[in-house]
Amino acid sequence: MAEFVGIDPRGAHELIRRMEAGKAYVSATRPGLETAIAEAEQDWAGRQGTTALHRAWVLFHDSQQDLRWRIDTIEQLVPVRERGMLSATFPFTAEHEARLAAESAAHAILAAEREGEREGGDVAAAVAAVEGEVRDPAYATALLSTLGIETFTRLLEGHGGPLAQAYASAERTGRLGDAWHELVATAPAEALTALVTGAEQSGTVLNRVATTLLNRPQDTGWSPGDLLRPYAGNPLAFQQLLAEHPREARALLSAATADPAAAQALATALHEALKPGVGADGLRERAWATVIGTPGGRTAAEGG
């Protein structure tokens, strides 16, 4: 059941910090109280022990978990980052509900894949069914965990959109383990391009995919436009690639200038990353240096 939620992320984060301070105080108080009760024995005036303190700690902890889930989810659902109150309709009313639904959906995808071409084995339909929920980071994380890295990577190539969005939702909110980050180094080019073209990934993921592909000169399963189109929408990530990975960036620029299909994406990505006021001045200057050192780079940056 969907739920309409309004929340101020900044205020909610402050409340989480205050509850963390409350947990610390309760944790520090409990051992001393337990010792005092043990020493007093029958002379202890209170009827209760430290159960109330434990309940208070659990209340703070559970409330923090719920608030974090709500903050992460609403920031995925609202496309424009604004200060103050954000509002959205959540697909689920609680984090555990999202996880259970994701596990069920993942099992349906796995079952459809097992059946393959037989009747009822419609993987595309099973994947498409999760599209409305994958922006919930708890749902996304549980979906990926249940599918597993191998199945997820295999399915990306043919069903990128919802699965790529699930990865983005989980990764942006810090819910992915190291193995999920490391899949970029070994995944086929087709899966990696599906990951970055199927959904808006973080700059970290986009640059990791770019450097991986650009260091596989023998791999022909991608084109310059597959990277430049996502970069056109993420100028800070492209600026960072140009400044901090000049060798790979020059390889991308050279490949793009030789590919007429990538010309518009190249011009847009360079314009957005290098125009005045974008990013830190020093980083932008280093990005310019990479472009200037690439044959035809200045002309492409100027849109000529």
C-alpha positions in Angstrom: 0.0 0.0 0.0 1.4 3.4 -1.0 1.9 6.1 1.5 2.2 9.9 1.0 5.2 11.2 2.9 6.5 14.7 3.6 9.9 15.1 5.3 12.7 17.6 5.7 15.9 15.6 5.2 18.0 18.2 7.0 15.8 18.2 10.0 15.4 14.4 10.0 19.2 14.0 9.9 19.5 16.3 12.9 16.9 14.3 14.8 18.9 11.1 14.0 22.0 12.7 15.4 20.1 13.6 18.6 18.8 10.1 19.0 22.4 8.8 18.5 23.4 11.0 21.4 20.5 9.6 23.4 21.6 6.0 22.6 25.1 6.8 23.8 23.8 8.3 27.1 21.6 5.3 27.7 24.5 2.9 26.9 26.8 4.7 29.3 24.2 4.9 32.1 23.0 1.2 32.0 26.2 -0.5 33.4 26.3 1.8 36.4 22.6 1.3 37.1 23.0 -2.5 36.8 25.9 -2.4 39.3 23.9 -0.2 41.7 20.9 -2.5 41.6 23.1 -5.6 42.2 24.8 -3.9 45.2 21.5 -2.7 46.7 19.8 -6.1 46.3 16.6 -6.0 48.4 17.2 -2.4 49.4 16.8 -1.2 45.8 13.9 1.2 45.9 12.7 0.8 42.3 10.6 -2.2 41.1 12.2 -2.1 37.6 15.7 -2.9 36.6 17.3 -1.6 33.4 14.6 -2.9 31.0 13.2 0.6 30.5 16.7 1.8 29.4 17.0 -1.0 26.9 13.5 -0.2 25.5 14.5 3.4 25.2 17.7 2.4 23.3 15.7 0.1 21.0 13.1 2.9 20.3 15.9 5.3 19.3 17.6 2.7 17.1 14.4 1.6 15.3 13.3 5.2 14.8 16.7 6.0 13.3 16.5 3.1 10.9 13.0 4.2 9.8 14.0 7.8 9.3 17.1 6.9 7.3 15.0 4.7 5.0 12.5 7.5 4.6 15.2 10.1 3.8 17.0 7.8 1.3 13.7 6.9 -0.4 12.4 10.4 -0.7 15.7 11.7 -2.1 15.5 9.0 -4.8 11.8 9.7 -5.6 12.2 13.5 -5.8 14.3 14.3 -8.9 15.3 17.8 -7.9 17.3 18.3 -4.7 15.8 21.2 -2.8 16.2 22.4 0.8 13.3 22.1 3.1 10.3 19.9 3.0 10.1 17.2 0.3 7.0 15.1 -0.4 6.4 12.0 -2.4 4.2 8.9 -2.5 6.2 5.9 -1.2 5.6 2.5 -2.8 5.7 0.9 0.6 4.8 2.0 4.1 7.8 0.4 5.9 11.3 -0.8 5.1 10.6 -4.4 6.0 7.6 -4.4 3.7 9.8 -3.2 0.8 12.3 -5.9 1.5 9.7 -8.7 1.5 8.2 -7.5 -1.7 11.6 -7.3 -3.4 12.5 -10.8 -2.3 9.2 -12.1 -3.8 9.8 -10.2 -7.1 13.4 -11.5 -7.3 12.2 -15.1 -6.9 9.7 -14.5 -9.7 12.5 -13.3 -12.0 14.7 -16.3 -11.1 11.8 -18.6 -11.7 11.1 -17.1 -15.1 14.7 -17.4 -16.1 14.8 -21.0 -15.0 11.8 -21.8 -17.2 13.5 -20.0 -20.1 11.6 -20.4 -23.4 8.9 -22.5 -21.9 5.4 -21.2 -21.2 5.4 -18.9 -18.2 9.1 -18.1 -18.5 8.7 -14.4 -19.4 11.8 -12.8 -17.8 11.1 -9.4 -19.5 7.7 -9.2 -17.8 9.1 -10.3 -14.4 11.8 -7.6 -14.6 9.4 -4.9 -15.9 7.1 -5.6 -12.9 9.7 -4.1 -10.5 10.0 -0.8 -12.3 7.7 1.2 -10.1 9.5 0.1 -6.8 13.2 0.1 -7.5 13.7 3.7 -6.5 13.0 2.5 -2.9 16.6 1.8 -1.8 15.6 -1.0 0.7 13.6 -2.7 -2.1 16.5 -2.2 -4.6 19.0 -3.7 -2.2 16.9 -6.7 -1.3 16.2 -7.3 -5.0 19.8 -7.3 -5.9 20.8 -9.4 -2.9 18.2 -12.1 -3.8 19.2 -12.1 -7.5 22.9 -12.3 -6.8 25.7 -10.7 -8.7 26.0 -13.3 -11.4 22.3 -13.3 -12.3 22.1 -9.5 -12.1 25.0 -9.0 -14.4 23.6 -11.5 -16.9 20.2 -10.0 -16.9 21.4 -6.4 -17.3 22.3 -6.9 -20.9 18.7 -7.6 -22.0 16.7 -5.9 -19.2 18.8 -2.9 -18.2 16.3 -0.2 -17.2 14.7 -1.4 -13.9 17.8 -3.4 -12.9 20.1 -0.5 -13.6 17.8 1.8 -11.5 17.9 -0.8 -8.7 21.7 -0.6 -8.7 21.6 3.2 -8.7 19.2 3.4 -5.8 21.2 0.9 -3.7 24.6 2.4 -4.6 23.7 6.0 -4.0 22.5 5.3 -0.5 25.5 3.2 0.5 23.8 -0.1 0.7 26.0 -2.1 -1.7 28.8 -4.3 -0.4 32.3 -4.4 -1.9 31.5 -7.3 -4.3 28.8 -5.2 -6.0 31.2 -2.4 -6.6 33.9 -4.8 -7.9 31.6 -6.3 -10.5 32.4 -3.4 -12.7 35.9 -4.7 -13.2 34.8 -8.0 -14.6 31.3 -7.5 -16.2 31.0 -7.6 -20.0 30.9 -4.4 -21.8 27.3 -4.9 -22.8 26.3 -5.1 -19.2 28.3 -2.1 -18.2 26.8 0.1 -20.9 23.3 -1.1 -19.9 24.1 -0.1 -16.3 25.0 3.5 -17.2 22.5 4.0 -20.0 19.6 2.3 -18.3 19.5 4.7 -15.3 21.3 7.7 -13.9 24.3 6.4 -11.9 26.4 8.3 -9.5 29.6 9.9 -10.7 31.6 7.3 -8.9 30.0 4.5 -10.8 30.0 6.3 -14.1 33.8 7.0 -13.9 34.5 3.5 -12.7 32.7 2.1 -15.8 34.4 4.5 -18.1 37.9 3.8 -16.9 37.2 0.1 -17.1 35.9 0.1 -20.6 38.6 2.5 -21.8 41.3 0.2 -20.5 39.9 -2.7 -22.6 41.0 -1.7 -26.1 40.2 -5.1 -27.5 36.5 -4.9 -26.2 34.2 -3.8 -29.0 30.9 -4.2 -27.1 30.4 -0.5 -26.6 30.6 2.9 -28.4 31.8 6.3 -27.2 28.2 7.6 -27.2 27.3 5.0 -24.5 29.5 6.9 -22.1 29.1 10.4 -23.4 25.3 10.5 -23.2 25.3 9.8 -19.5 28.2 12.2 -19.0 26.2 14.9 -20.7 23.8 14.7 -17.8 26.5 14.5 -15.2 29.1 17.3 -16.0 30.9 17.1 -12.6 31.6 13.4 -13.2 32.9 14.1 -16.7 35.0 17.0 -15.4 36.5 14.6 -12.9 37.3 12.0 -15.6 39.0 14.6 -17.7 41.1 16.0 -14.8 42.0 12.8 -12.9 42.1 10.2 -15.6 43.7 12.1 -18.6 44.9 9.0 -20.4 41.4 7.3 -20.4 39.7 10.6 -21.1 41.9 11.3 -24.2 41.1 7.8 -25.5 37.4 8.6 -25.1 37.7 12.0 -26.8 39.7 10.5 -29.7 37.3 7.7 -30.2 34.3 10.1 -30.1 35.8 12.5 -32.7 36.1 9.5 -35.0 32.5 8.5 -34.5 29.9 10.8 -36.1 27.1 9.3 -34.0 28.8 10.5 -30.9 29.4 14.1 -32.1 26.4 15.8 -30.4 26.9 13.9 -27.1 30.6 14.8 -27.1 29.9 18.5 -27.7 27.2 18.6 -25.0 29.3 16.7 -22.4 32.3 19.0 -23.0 30.3 22.2 -22.9 28.5 21.3 -19.7 31.7 20.1 -17.9 33.9 23.0 -19.0 31.7 26.1 -18.9 32.6 28.7 -16.2 31.3 28.1 -12.7 31.0 24.3 -13.0 32.9 22.5 -10.3 36.1 23.7 -8.6 38.3 26.1 -10.6 41.4 24.0 -10.3 39.7 20.8 -11.4 38.1 22.5 -14.3 41.5 23.9 -15.4 43.0 20.4 -15.3 40.1 19.1 -17.3 40.7 21.8 -19.9 44.4 20.8 -20.1 43.4 17.2 -21.0 41.0 18.5 -23.7 43.6 20.8 -25.2 46.1 18.0 -25.3 43.8 15.8 -27.4 43.8 16.2 -31.2 40.6 18.0 -32.1 39.7 18.4 -28.5 39.4 22.2 -28.4 37.2 22.2 -31.5 34.8 19.7 -30.0 34.7 21.6 -26.7 33.7 24.7 -28.6 31.1 22.9 -30.5 32.8 23.5 -33.8 
